[in-house]
Amino acid sequence: MKIIKVKTDSKNYDIKVGHDLLGSTPLKKLVSQKDILLIIDNKVPELLINKLKNNLKKSSSKKINSIKINASENNKNMSYLAKVYDFLIRNNYSRDCVIFGIGGGITCDMTGFIASTFLRGVDFILVPTTLLSQVDASIGGKTGVNHKGFKNMIGTFNQPTQVIIETKFLKSLSKLEIQCGLMEVIKHGLIADKGFFVWIEKNLKQILSLKPQFIEKTIKKSIEIKASVVSKDEKENGLRAILNFGHTFGHALETIGSNKLYAHGEAVALGMLAATKLSESSSDLNPKVFNRVHSMIKNTGIKVKLKKKIIPKELIKLMQSDKKKNNSQLKFILLKKIGEAKIKSISNEMTIENAIKNSLFY
Ligand SMILES: NC(=O)c1ccc[n+]([C@@H]2O[C@H](COP(=O)([O-])OP(=O)(O)OC[C@H]3O[C@@H](n4cnc5c(N)ncnc54)[C@H](O)[C@@H]3O)[C@@H](O)[C@H]2O)c1
């Protein structure tokens, strides 16, 4: 097992990463005097959850309940969460409780949000079960729910008291879920750690086949990168935006596909290609980098081609309207080189159009 210590202005806590740690990880200090509620994604295999439940029974003499949720973007909203608040109130949970979120990014975001708001804030522990949530969504303290079609519109910044990452959960995920999680891993290498990027290049096969020591290192390094950015800028006042590398283009592609055509990771993969190409013209990135990024993404097996024809001007318009909603300028995360990113406003639309054409049209 590996432990990563996270330090932020609001809280310091541990992230534990390991293979088969749910039954053995010490929890007494965190839960012994607290009522416990487990919020569980109903698609997560029971067997592993039971190991955690048995561990909790040994660690706490107080009440332990669970509630299953159907994790989907359609249910990631306040009205779906009402049933969880109702349950907590009906069962007399006080501020002295701890809520576990066991599931993918949706479950982690919802759990963090409930824990931030129930009785003005209670402890929560995340047990992310998808690769994307293990390397990204459970790290950094952003919680949230969707509202009337707007993603993550209502939320908080709130850090958990611990994150427990069990790599065995990954076995029941589809290939696409693994590929999508890997896009965030590749992103972390590209923006902050050349050595890690090169290591992924060399070991991609073993990572994709979830060999324990390889997937463990992949997750650990990835978390270290995200946690280090978050600890410098917990509430996204500046630096944290570099974690959005590829996401400005990616979100626009998701919107063009009505959030159905592309899985998030597929859109981010194409977005990273466009952002890498844009970095050549706007950040002096060596043109050889694009081929390396393209090969790595392609070698994961994820699609590197558009599923539907797009008009670059329309994509740019979508990116601009997204920024207007957030009352901010259209900024891009660009690479200076592998392992180093910067944030830059680009007003010349032709430059952006060319990057889209030269990376995605072939
Ligand atoms: N808070 C953040 O910083 C942050 C960062 C990135 C993404 N997110 C959010 O995360 C969400 C996406 O996360 P995700 O990709 O994990 O999606 P998800 O939670 O929808 O999980 C993907 C699918 O896998 C299923 N699943 C979960 N664990 C499983 C397992 N072990 N075996 C089999 N099936 C399993 C889920 O039921 C779901 O159908 C989005 O809502 C996004 O907004 C948040």
The ligand as a Gaussian input file, in Angstrom:
#p B3LYP/6-31G(d) Opt

LIG

0 1
 N      -14.770000      16.590000      -8.517000
 C      -13.867000      16.575000      -9.480000
 O      -12.780000      17.152000      -9.359000
 C      -14.169000      15.814000     -10.734000
 C      -13.143000      15.592000     -11.668000
 C      -13.443000      14.847000     -12.801000
 C      -14.723000      14.357000     -12.998000
 N      -15.692000      14.608000     -12.071000
 C      -17.046000      14.073000     -12.251000
 O      -16.952000      12.662000     -12.285000
 C      -18.013000      12.137000     -13.072000
 C      -17.456000      11.082000     -13.996000
 O      -16.852000      10.082000     -13.219000
 P      -16.815000       8.557000     -13.698000
 O      -16.268000       8.493000     -15.055000
 O      -16.197000       7.772000     -12.622000
 O      -18.363000       8.262000     -13.878000
 P      -19.458000       7.437000     -13.072000
 O      -19.478000       7.738000     -11.643000
 O      -20.700000       7.622000     -13.856000
 O      -18.976000       5.918000     -13.290000
 C      -18.977000       5.377000     -14.599000
 C      -19.848000       4.117000     -14.682000
 O      -19.181000       3.033000     -14.028000
 C      -20.042000       2.422000     -13.047000
 N      -19.123000       1.918000     -12.034000
 C      -18.493000       2.575000     -11.038000
 N      -17.604000       1.783000     -10.436000
 C      -17.674000       0.583000     -11.034000
 C      -16.974000      -0.638000     -10.880000
 N      -15.973000      -0.780000      -9.989000
 N      -17.300000      -1.685000     -11.684000
 C      -18.256000      -1.538000     -12.622000
 N      -18.938000      -0.410000     -12.848000
 C      -18.640000       0.646000     -12.059000
 C      -20.977000       3.539000     -12.669000
 O      -22.196000       3.038000     -12.147000
 C      -21.189000       4.246000     -13.999000
 O      -22.133000       3.552000     -14.765000
 C      -18.655000      13.314000     -13.787000
 O      -19.900000      13.595000     -13.203000
 C      -17.682000      14.462000     -13.548000
 O      -18.341000      15.710000     -13.457000
 C      -15.436000      15.316000     -10.951000

